[in-house]
Amino acid sequence: MQFTSESFTAYSLPSHAQLPGVQPGTVMFDPSPDLAAARELLPKHSDLWDALRDDYWAALMSSKDLPNPLEA
């Protein structure tokens, strides 16, 4: 996530490790984050987490890899 109007030192979550050389105002997630953990770590951004959840499910449900229920 990048907060362009902020100037805090970039860091990663949940480790809170500083990220030198990364644009200030940036928050990155440690490898393999999940949406529930992100929501807990940054609850003020529920609108973002809701949009990501909706996009994820829309992409999943439109996948061509889903089994055809008529062939079951």
N, C-alpha and C positions, 0 to 999 in steps of 0.2 A: 504494500500500500504506500502511496506517496501523497503526502500532505504538502502541496507546493507552497502554501502560505506559512508553513512552519519552518523553524530553523534548528530544531533539536538534532543532536548527533544520531545518525542512522543506527538502528539496532535490530536484532532478530528476536523473535519470540518463540518459545517461552524461555529461552536461555538468557535473554537480555544482553547478549554479547554485542559489543559495539562493532560497527562495520566501517572502519576507516576507508576513505576513498569512495564511499557511496554518498550520493547526493543527500544533504541534510533534509530532514523531514520524512525519511523513508523508514518503513517498518517492513521487514521480511520475516517470513516464517521459517523455522527450522525444517529440515526435510520431513516429508510425509505428514503435513498438517491435515487435520480434518476440520470440517465446518463447525462442529460442536465445540472443539477446542478454540478455534478462532473467535467464535461467538462469546465464549467465556472470557477470553483474554481481552477482547475489545468490545464490550457490550454496548457502548454508545453508538456503534455502527450497525445496529440491527437492520436498518434499511438496506445496507450493502449485503449483509449475510442473507437476508430474505431474497434479494435479487439473484445472488449466486445460487441459492437453493433452487429457485424457480428455473433458472437457466439450466442447471444440472439435470433436473427432472425432465424438462422439456427435451433436452438433447438425448437423454436416456430413453425416453418413451418414443422418440422418433427414430431410434436406431434401427437400421435394416437388419441388425443381427438378432433382434428379438424373434422368438419362435412365433410362427403363425398359429393362432389358436384354432384355425379351421383344419389344421393338419395334425392336431394332437390326438 
